[in-house]
């Protein structure tokens, strides 16, 4: 073989190696710099991976993330297949809800509760839940079917007043607090009365009712947040939310924290 041929072959081989290398890295894991309002669950939904896959890719033992840090986002094609639901279990981590765990494992909340003999949506950190792939339970009916357009608008106006400037998921969480109160025997059983409920001293439960902000129109984002809350009522079981920087009540700070989103702490 002539030197000229050898040289051409070497160039071709180098190009082939480069091509194969680029093919091998085409699906390499991406990265994401955490911004205010990000959560592992939200990033997982955006990138088609589970919270456990995100935690595994970043060597995390819990769901805590911090603004400014860089997370590895595993490629969907590289993600490890989920363990067989028939034999696997899940240990509850901070910030998780039955809705999140059920969604990650292809179950409904009712299935997950039935498998574990739960009578409520309350779970605790460190609790072990069984995950089983039984026949799907009947689909849950979103409460939006029984909520009037007037009440949806009222709830959206409350969300706008209470969470203007907060992350979108924070707006959803505020709406869910109201829906959780409607479902709780400790509060009125409809959206209007929950929002306009007064304390024993005549002070309203929600300050926008007292200062008139409740009468301002809601943004499209707040309306969308209400629609999502009505579609996913089990996303957060909080009954209260507050901004620790301005909260006047010391009692609310003693309640169990379920999530921190933006400037708001959610508790039950």
Buried (B, 14 or more C-beta within 10 A) or exposed (E): EEEEEEEEEEEEEEEEEEEEEEEEEEEEBEEBEBEEBBBBBBBBBEBEBBBBBBBBBBEBEEBEBEEEEEBBBBBEEEBEEBEEBEEBEBEBBEBBBBBBBBBBBEBBBBBBBBBBEBEEBEBEEEEEBBBBBEEEBEEBEBBBEEBEEEBBBBBBBBBBBBBBEBBBBBBBBBBBBBBBBBEBEEBBEEBBEBBBBEEEEEEBBBEBBEEEBBEEEBBEBBBBBBBBBBEBBBBBBBBBBBEEEEEEEEEBEEBEBBBBBBBBBBBB
